[in-house]
Amino acid sequence: MAYKVQLSPHAAKQYHKLHSSIQSSVRVAIDTLQHAPLAGPKIKRLKGRLHAYYRYRIGDYRIVYAVDQPAHAVYIDYVQHRKDVYRGNK
């Protein structure tokens, strides 16, 4: 069963600001998250205060998201460059 992917308003704004080539890579990653949000070589669970979140690595960009398994939903909070994504979030 496929997961429903939802972008937060903040993540949607970040996504639309990306260059078109990066947007296409992020779109492919989001499609991948619909089918396997917890498994894959580019996915890691975050530590510390963000321990409920996962990150998906796309080159120098990261998607930070949470998974609600009972609801089969993925909630994307951030789509940013790696130098910015972990600063001051949550």
N, C-alpha and C positions, 0 to 999 in steps of 0.2 A: 504494500500500500504506500502510495506517495505521500510525502509530508507537504503540508501547506506552508508556503514561505511568505512571511510578512516583513516588509521593511518599515522601520520606524520613520516618522517624518524627517528626522535628522539624517538617517541613513539614505533616504530617498534623495534628499537635497545634496548630500555628498556624492551619491552615485551620478546625478545629473551634471555635476561640476567636472567629472572626470573626462579625460580625452576619449574620443570615440574608440580608439584601439583598446584602451584599458576597460572601457565600458563593455566591449564585446567579451573580453576575458572574464570580467566579473559576471556577466550574464551566463556564461558557460558554467562558472562555479556555482551560481545560484541554482541552475538546472541540476547540477550534480547533487547539491544539498537536498533537493526534493526527494532523491532516491536513497541517499546514504549520508545523513548528516553527522553520524558519529564515527564513521570509519573511513580511512584513507590516509595516504602518506603525507598529505598537505594539511591534515586536520590534527590539532592538538588541543587538549583541555588546558585552560589557563589556571594559574596558581594564585595564591594569595587572596586578595579581596575580590577578585574576579573568578573565583573557583567554579562558579555555576555556568561559566561561559566557555565557548570554544572559539578557536580562530582557524580560519581557512587562509592559507598562504597563496597569493597570486603574484609571483615576482616580488616587487617591492611594496605591494599593497596587501592589506589584510581585511578580511571580513570577520567581525566579531559578532557572535550570535549565541543565543540560548535555544535549547531544545525542550519542548514539552511533549514527552513521549506519549502520555495518555491521550492527548488531544491531537497527536500527529502533526505538530506545528513547529516551525522554525522561525524565531524572531530575530531579525538582523538589526543590531543597534548601531554598528559603525562600518563604514566602507572608506578607509583612509590609507594614506601612505604609512609605512611602518614606523617612520620617525615621529608621527603625530598620534597614532591610534591609541597608544597606552598612556599618554600624558593627560592627567586630570579626568579620566573617564571613570565613572561610577565611584 
